[in-house]
Amino acid sequence: MLYHTTDHAKIPRLGLGTWKLEGETCASSVAKAIEIGYRHIDTAAVYENEEAVGKGIRDSGIDRSEIFVTTKVWMDRIKKEEVVGALSESLDKLQMDQVDMALLHWPVGDMPIEDQVSQLATCKTSGKAKLIGVSNYNQDQLLQALTSCSERLSNIQCEYHPLLDQDPILKTARGFDMLFTSYSPLGRGDRGTVLDNPAVKRVAEYHGKTPTQVVLRWHLQQANVAAIPKATSEEHLRENFDIFGWDLSAADMKTLYGLMRPDGRMVNPDWSPKWDTGVEAA
Ligand SMILES: NC(=O)c1ccc[n+]([C@@H]2O[C@H](COP(=O)([O-])OP(=O)(O)OC[C@H]3O[C@@H](n4cnc5c(N)ncnc54)[C@H](OP(=O)(O)O)[C@@H]3O)[C@@H](O)[C@H]2O)c1
């Protein structure tokens, strides 16, 4: 495993995403992932699977203290200034006293960033979250958050994969020694996008690896970057974990960086901020 060490925490840079995993399938994928060796699980209130994620962690038999758990507070609760209450509800569902990371899931457009992150700071000072951060912020919003929050922000979570240039926000994250977590790191597994890309396939064939492994390795060979691929089956979970002990060359990395394109962004709901790159910014 590779780790990012920040703010007295050692964060595994490969985690399991759980969006769209539900019920017993979710619990068993989480437990299986932990058996394979995953020690970082990503969930969110809006995924409606926190009970199942908590169950999977308990079923694994591995001590809670060894698993890095992230959850996120949805926008409606941020707007109503209920972030701490919302996080308490997540903790009840997870059956935990504290999460390792609490994130604001999206910025709320009509509310000052300062007011959004001040609620988050209370999650940390109250002990409900060990670390705090934000998700889906653009560079300007992240800088405002970093400079106005009374507690340190340790993490930004954003879409990132070889089709999407995230250089501006990555630079900011690194400048503040934040962890940058890539969501949809496999381009959501959508056909005709990242995993089917001929250049990705060529690099994979050369190394005797799969396209998924090459893409995940590309994430982890970037400073401060973690990836949280979602996977359901044991086969996918194992394949995605088998990315250590070998390297992509500088030329391979360059090949994958060369795939970035203006329309590479895949997650772009109506409430998105003005992105630094991709779709809206293009
Ligand atoms: N902060 C945010 O706003 C935000 C937004 C989106 C996502 N996220 C987080 O990021 C996580 C990952 O993103 P994502 O779920 O959008 O997409 P992703 O991880 O890029 O892709 C998931 C898809 O890839 C498939 N897959 C996984 N391993 C594979 C393999 N070895 N071979 C072939 N296909 C494979 C999965 O299929 P199976 O399930 O069948 O294995 C699933 O359909 C989410 O689950 C969530 O935790 C956060």
PDBQT file of the ligand as one rigid body, heavy atoms in Angstrom, charges set to zero:
ROOT
HETATM    1  N1  LIG A 301     -17.506  13.368  -4.234  1.00  0.00    +0.000 N 
HETATM    2  C1  LIG A 301     -18.329  13.123  -5.246  1.00  0.00    +0.000 C 
HETATM    3  O1  LIG A 301     -19.134  13.977  -5.662  1.00  0.00    +0.000 OA
HETATM    4  C2  LIG A 301     -18.271  11.779  -5.911  1.00  0.00    +0.000 A 
HETATM    5  C3  LIG A 301     -18.857  11.608  -7.168  1.00  0.00    +0.000 A 
HETATM    6  C4  LIG A 301     -18.762  10.360  -7.787  1.00  0.00    +0.000 A 
HETATM    7  C5  LIG A 301     -18.107   9.315  -7.137  1.00  0.00    +0.000 A 
HETATM    8  N2  LIG A 301     -17.582   9.495  -5.881  1.00  0.00    +0.000 N 
HETATM    9  C6  LIG A 301     -16.898   8.392  -5.149  1.00  0.00    +0.000 C 
HETATM   10  O2  LIG A 301     -15.917   7.819  -6.008  1.00  0.00    +0.000 OA
HETATM   11  C7  LIG A 301     -16.170   6.431  -6.146  1.00  0.00    +0.000 C 
HETATM   12  C8  LIG A 301     -15.701   5.916  -7.497  1.00  0.00    +0.000 C 
HETATM   13  O3  LIG A 301     -16.322   6.609  -8.556  1.00  0.00    +0.000 OA
HETATM   14  P1  LIG A 301     -17.438   5.956  -9.503  1.00  0.00    +0.000 P 
HETATM   15  O4  LIG A 301     -18.168   4.925  -8.749  1.00  0.00    +0.000 OA
HETATM   16  O5  LIG A 301     -18.193   7.089 -10.084  1.00  0.00    +0.000 OA
HETATM   17  O6  LIG A 301     -16.632   5.338 -10.715  1.00  0.00    +0.000 OA
HETATM   18  P2  LIG A 301     -15.314   4.436 -10.956  1.00  0.00    +0.000 P 
HETATM   19  O7  LIG A 301     -14.751   3.954  -9.693  1.00  0.00    +0.000 OA
HETATM   20  O8  LIG A 301     -14.455   5.208 -11.883  1.00  0.00    +0.000 OA
HETATM   21  O9  LIG A 301     -15.922   3.229 -11.795  1.00  0.00    +0.000 OA
HETATM   22  C9  LIG A 301     -16.783   2.301 -11.214  1.00  0.00    +0.000 C 
HETATM   23  C10 LIG A 301     -17.223   1.332 -12.309  1.00  0.00    +0.000 C 
HETATM   24  O10 LIG A 301     -16.077   0.615 -12.795  1.00  0.00    +0.000 OA
HETATM   25  C11 LIG A 301     -16.338  -0.774 -12.718  1.00  0.00    +0.000 C 
HETATM   26  N3  LIG A 301     -15.100  -1.476 -12.374  1.00  0.00    +0.000 N 
HETATM   27  C12 LIG A 301     -14.438  -1.475 -11.194  1.00  0.00    +0.000 A 
HETATM   28  N4  LIG A 301     -13.351  -2.254 -11.249  1.00  0.00    +0.000 NA
HETATM   29  C13 LIG A 301     -13.325  -2.766 -12.507  1.00  0.00    +0.000 A 
HETATM   30  C14 LIG A 301     -12.447  -3.663 -13.162  1.00  0.00    +0.000 A 
HETATM   31  N5  LIG A 301     -11.374  -4.163 -12.542  1.00  0.00    +0.000 N 
HETATM   32  N6  LIG A 301     -12.717  -3.975 -14.470  1.00  0.00    +0.000 NA
HETATM   33  C15 LIG A 301     -13.793  -3.462 -15.095  1.00  0.00    +0.000 A 
HETATM   34  N7  LIG A 301     -14.668  -2.609 -14.523  1.00  0.00    +0.000 NA
HETATM   35  C16 LIG A 301     -14.432  -2.271 -13.225  1.00  0.00    +0.000 A 
HETATM   36  C17 LIG A 301     -17.368  -0.930 -11.616  1.00  0.00    +0.000 C 
HETATM   37  O11 LIG A 301     -18.088  -2.124 -11.846  1.00  0.00    +0.000 OA
HETATM   38  P3  LIG A 301     -18.544  -3.136 -10.682  1.00  0.00    +0.000 P 
HETATM   39  O12 LIG A 301     -19.218  -2.322  -9.614  1.00  0.00    +0.000 OA
HETATM   40  O13 LIG A 301     -19.430  -4.070 -11.382  1.00  0.00    +0.000 OA
HETATM   41  O14 LIG A 301     -17.303  -3.789 -10.136  1.00  0.00    +0.000 OA
HETATM   42  C18 LIG A 301     -18.213   0.305 -11.815  1.00  0.00    +0.000 C 
HETATM   43  O15 LIG A 301     -19.168   0.105 -12.840  1.00  0.00    +0.000 OA
HETATM   44  C19 LIG A 301     -17.680   6.332  -5.924  1.00  0.00    +0.000 C 
HETATM   45  O16 LIG A 301     -18.108   5.008  -5.713  1.00  0.00    +0.000 OA
HETATM   46  C20 LIG A 301     -17.844   7.253  -4.763  1.00  0.00    +0.000 C 
HETATM   47  O17 LIG A 301     -17.432   6.615  -3.569  1.00  0.00    +0.000 OA
HETATM   48  C21 LIG A 301     -17.628  10.725  -5.270  1.00  0.00    +0.000 A 
ENDROOT
TORSDOF 0
